[in-house]
């Protein structure tokens, strides 16, 4: 069984909260993590309709052990349970008494903020990071991008094509049905495929609306659904410097390259070798790795990108207090000084404390004060 980088942080934080909430996309390993960390807890799966019926008629019977500890899986199916959990946690506020997991980010956060404010620590668990699977060993980058990082796919050695087809048809469709904004399922999945073709690109809602055949308001609603389901992340532009003309649109990133590859109809890793979107998928992989790093440490991800209207761009900016740390992301397998040119040019006007390049090669070194990392050794700490 693979260990998760979140485990140590979760156990430390659990000492100070009666309730721990773990959210994330379907099949990201939330239930496995909860059971692995808290093996002696009572387990309740609220995806089971029979349990939900009992909960509505006699919730006390589900918590017969008044001093017991519980894992409550997929609690978004029965949000009213939070009021009962709040009462029990207030009555007996032992550390980490309740572990909640769920997949619907929007409804979860709304109910949590209303019912459990100040009582729960919230973690966002994405699929495996590179380090969790490969332990910083060099794996073929095309295989890595094609396979993706979902735990069931890795644990059971499933065929990526079969796994992601099932994922799209089952888990995503289930999330979509929970959200009433989608009237035309087929049109929505056409939109999903168009988004995959734009991973790593500036978001243009008007262009997406025109290609899908819907209005911009519908595109906004559907993007919200994809964010809610942890399928995409919208990376916001850094705009503190008012002396520059900077773009205001976010960049769209899928949170898993394997899912993006399936939606792009990429059949195997060999298809990626000369694929026109290889660079964007590589950037998607690196941005996701940085998101996982921050989420696994129990914090929000202060990640941005920098782009001037002239086209001058930095792929990633990490803000730490007053410090800015730029990260350039290039799929090239051989280092060339041109790969760090943008850092050097923009660094003349922005004060960078440190800077990095993540590239598709296999050597780690430093050039002109810029740290160069291969894709399999992305830094794992802030």
Order of alpha helices (4+ residues) and beta strands (2+ residues): alpha-beta-alpha-beta-alpha-beta-alpha-beta-alpha-beta-alpha-alpha-alpha-alpha-alpha-alpha-beta-alpha-alpha-beta-beta-alpha-alpha-beta-beta-beta-alpha-beta-beta-beta
